[in-house]
Amino acid sequence: NRASVKFKMRPAGSHKLHLHMVDLDTKELVCAWLASVTSDLPSITKVYDVSLPAGVPSSKKLSFSNQWDRARRYRILSSDESVMRPRNETVDIGPRAVGFIRLQFMPIDRVGTTEVVAFVNSEEDQNEEAFLLKLHVAG
């Protein structure tokens, strides 16, 4: 038997993951694993200070340059979708062109500063950029 697992951890830290392999015909447990995963955030390429009103959903857009000589499709991910999520999961940008990443911010009731990372990945899901967004919530 051979199994393949793809696990994408967005927040940095340590997590334990229970994995069970079950025979689809007999519904019997074949094997079980406990995986311990530790990850760090990728290198932050840009930092943005974002001002948000407390308790109100908001939208913002970030400019992003395609440094390649061919059109590229980028996949946008959030480190915490309860705070921020991309409006579109993918962004197509022409060769050596500038495009926009549109982000939606969920209502945050607590006044203060919180951080979230926007990951910009290639079509092969390899991280190319990581933007740290410092969200300054004012009442």
PEQUIUR-V335901 format. One record per pair of residues at least 12 apart in sequence whose C-alpha atoms are under 7 Angstrom apart, sorted by sequence separation. I is the first residue (numbers start at 1). J is the second residue. If there is no record, write none. Layout:
i = [I/I]
j = [J/J]
This chain:
i = [20/118/119/19/20/76/117/118/19/75/76/117/118/18/19/75/87/117/18/74/75/86/87/116/117/17/18/73/74/86/87/115/116/16/17/73/74/85/86/115/116/16/17/73/84/85/115/16/72/73/84/85/114/115/15/16/72/84/113/114/15/71/72/83/84/113/114/14/15/71/83/113/14/70/71/82/112/113/13/14/70/112/13/69/111/112/12/13/66/68/69/111/12/66/68/111/12/66/67/66/65/66/65/66/65/64/65/63/64/63/64/80/63/64/79/62/63/79/61/62/78/79/61/62/78/61/77/78/60/61/76/77/60/76/77/59/60/76/59/75/76/58/59/74/75/58/74/75/57/58/74/75/57/73/74/57/73/56/55/56/54/55/54/55/54/54/54/11/10/50/52/54/45/47/48/49/50/51/52/53/54/45/46/47/48/49/50/51/52/53/54/44/45/46/47/48/49/50/51/52/53/43/44/42/44]
j = [32/130/131/32/33/89/130/131/33/89/90/131/132/33/34/90/102/132/34/90/91/102/103/132/133/34/35/90/91/103/104/132/133/34/35/91/92/103/104/133/134/35/36/92/103/104/134/36/92/93/104/105/134/135/36/37/93/105/134/135/37/93/94/105/106/135/136/37/38/94/106/136/38/94/95/106/136/137/38/39/95/137/39/95/137/138/39/40/93/95/96/138/40/94/96/139/41/95/96/96/96/97/97/98/98/98/99/98/99/99/100/116/100/101/116/100/101/117/100/101/117/118/101/102/118/102/118/119/102/103/118/119/103/119/120/103/104/120/104/120/121/104/105/120/121/105/121/122/105/106/122/123/106/122/123/107/123/107/107/108/107/108/108/109/109/110/111/79/79/133/135/137/129/131/132/133/134/135/136/137/138/130/131/132/133/134/135/136/137/138/139/130/131/132/133/134/135/136/137/138/139/130/131/130/132]
